Amino acid sequence: MNRREKIEAMLLDDPADTFLRYSLAMELRSEGNHQRSLAQLDELMREQPPCVPAFFMAGQQLVDLDRVDEARNALRNGIEQARNQGDTHAAAEMSDFLTTLGELGEL
């Protein structure tokens, strides 16, 4: 059983576990299954409250896929969510990464 399969098995017991779902997205990314990874991250970003790290990881993955405009949007939304949740460290990390992409627009 590989790592992804182990995570999926654990999710059968607790399908709402945010950490496991995030871990699954990261494992899917490492396997090159970007579509499923980004779909998993999208679900995490839509939760209440949203999973802040999902925005940053989606942004990074979208840049890797040369989908920079989508990455900028994910990062901008992530910065807003991080600030709303009082996570200034995550907001700063995403802001720094967004700066490297240029054409910031409004934060």
Secondary structure as UniProt FT lines:
FT   HELIX           3..13
FT   TURN            15..16
FT   HELIX           18..30
FT   TURN            31..32
FT   HELIX           34..46
FT   HELIX           52..64
FT   TURN            65..66
FT   HELIX           68..84
FT   TURN            85..86
FT   HELIX           88..101
//
